[in-house]
Amino acid sequence: MRILNTNEIKLYLEDILNVAFLYNPRIYNSLLIQFITGCRVGEVDLSRWLFTGNNTYLLFTEKGGGTREFTTNEIPVYFQNFVETRNESLILNSYSSMNYQFTQARQGRKTFTQQKEIKLHLFRHYKARLLYNEGFSFAQIKDYYKINSAQVAANYVQDNIFADF
């Protein structure tokens, strides 16, 4: 196995998105919002999102972290429409369904941290690395994700991601 750098993770996730786009639009839509925002699987659920009317979307995070705020420039138009109309017909937000579809889209390729295989949470690690590469500190990533610990943010960035491909 080898360690993936941030660009290789991006290419791997983009490849999964491309397969998902061809295979199942519902999983593509759900994975794309994770790719863009780094949100957890359960946070794709439209009931966690609110359009404020001021070009702002709020995401009520899981695990009691708080509320994340996104502008209309940060969220794809299709997802804005889903949030505003509560149209869940083209969103897949069940963890087991998303995990199954993600597994199919990755076509046998697997990624790991030192501790375990990493699947959908890879989107979160990837986004944290992007933010870090843009100059965010671990404390700022903690605030972005609304998590309780800068150490968790550091783990997202610093954990080696291993690949079997």
C-alpha positions in Angstrom: 0.0 0.0 0.0 1.1 3.6 -0.6 0.2 6.9 1.0 -1.9 9.3 -1.1 -1.3 13.0 -1.3 -4.1 15.5 -1.4 -4.2 15.7 -5.2 -4.3 11.9 -5.5 -7.2 11.8 -3.0 -9.0 14.4 -5.1 -8.5 12.4 -8.3 -9.7 9.2 -6.5 -12.8 11.0 -5.2 -13.5 12.7 -8.6 -13.3 9.3 -10.3 -15.8 7.9 -7.8 -18.1 10.9 -8.5 -17.8 10.3 -12.3 -18.7 6.6 -11.9 -21.6 7.6 -9.6 -22.8 10.2 -12.1 -23.1 7.5 -14.8 -24.5 4.9 -12.4 -26.9 6.7 -10.1 -27.7 10.4 -10.0 -29.0 10.2 -6.5 -25.7 9.0 -5.1 -23.8 11.4 -7.3 -25.8 14.4 -5.9 -25.3 13.2 -2.3 -21.5 12.5 -2.7 -21.0 15.8 -4.5 -22.3 17.8 -1.6 -20.0 15.9 0.7 -17.1 16.6 -1.7 -17.8 20.3 -1.7 -18.6 20.9 1.9 -16.9 18.0 3.8 -20.2 17.3 5.6 -21.0 14.0 7.2 -23.3 11.5 5.5 -26.2 12.3 7.9 -25.7 16.0 7.1 -26.8 15.4 3.5 -30.3 15.0 4.9 -32.4 18.0 3.7 -34.0 18.4 7.1 -30.6 19.6 8.4 -30.5 22.4 5.9 -32.3 25.8 5.9 -32.3 28.6 3.4 -32.4 31.9 5.2 -33.5 34.0 2.2 -30.3 36.1 2.4 -28.2 34.0 0.0 -27.3 31.9 3.0 -27.8 28.3 3.7 -27.5 26.9 7.2 -26.4 23.3 8.0 -27.4 22.0 11.5 -24.5 19.6 12.1 -24.6 16.2 13.7 -23.0 15.4 17.0 -24.1 18.7 18.5 -21.4 20.7 16.9 -23.5 23.7 15.9 -24.6 25.4 12.7 -22.4 25.8 9.6 -23.1 28.6 7.2 -22.7 28.6 3.4 -23.4 31.2 0.8 -25.1 30.5 -2.5 -21.7 30.6 -4.2 -20.5 27.6 -2.1 -23.5 25.3 -2.7 -24.4 23.9 -6.2 -27.6 25.3 -7.6 -29.2 21.8 -7.8 -28.7 21.4 -4.1 -30.0 24.8 -3.3 -33.2 23.8 -5.2 -33.4 20.6 -3.2 -33.1 22.5 0.1 -35.7 25.2 -0.9 -38.3 22.7 -2.3 -37.4 19.8 0.2 -37.3 17.6 -2.9 -35.6 14.5 -1.6 -36.3 12.4 -4.8 -32.8 13.0 -6.1 -30.9 12.9 -2.8 -29.7 9.7 -1.1 -29.1 10.2 2.6 -29.3 6.8 4.2 -25.9 5.8 5.5 -26.2 2.2 4.4 -27.4 3.1 0.9 -24.7 5.7 0.4 -22.1 3.4 1.8 -23.2 0.6 -0.6 -23.3 2.9 -3.6 -19.9 4.4 -2.7 -18.4 0.9 -2.4 -19.8 0.1 -5.9 -18.5 3.3 -7.4 -15.0 2.8 -6.0 -14.7 -0.4 -8.1 -12.7 -2.5 -5.6 -10.2 0.3 -4.7 -9.9 0.9 -0.9 -8.4 3.5 1.3 -7.3 3.3 4.9 -6.0 5.4 7.8 -3.6 3.7 10.2 -6.6 2.5 12.3 -9.2 1.3 9.7 -10.7 1.4 6.3 -12.0 4.8 5.4 -15.0 5.2 3.0 -17.4 8.1 3.0 -15.5 10.0 5.7 -12.7 10.4 3.1 -14.6 13.4 1.8 -14.3 15.1 5.2 -10.6 14.4 5.4 -10.1 15.7 1.9 -12.0 19.0 2.5 -10.0 19.5 5.8 -6.7 19.1 3.8 -7.9 21.6 1.2 -8.7 24.1 3.9 -5.3 23.5 5.5 -3.5 23.9 2.2 -5.4 27.2 1.7 -3.9 28.5 5.0 -6.5 27.5 7.6 -5.1 26.6 11.0 -6.4 23.5 12.9 -8.4 25.8 15.1 -10.0 27.4 12.0 -10.8 24.0 10.5 -12.4 23.0 13.9 -14.6 26.1 13.6 -15.4 25.5 10.0 -16.6 21.9 10.8 -18.2 22.9 14.1 -16.3 20.2 15.9 -15.2 20.2 19.5 -11.5 19.7 19.1 -8.7 21.2 17.1 -7.0 17.8 17.5 -9.7 16.1 15.5 -9.2 18.7 12.8 -5.5 18.0 12.9 -6.2 14.3 12.6 -8.3 14.9 9.5 -5.3 16.8 7.9 -2.4 14.7 9.2 -3.7 11.1 9.1 -2.0 9.3 6.4 -4.4 7.9 3.8 -3.2 4.6 2.4 -4.5 3.1 -0.8 -4.5 -0.5 -2.1 -4.4 0.6 -5.8 
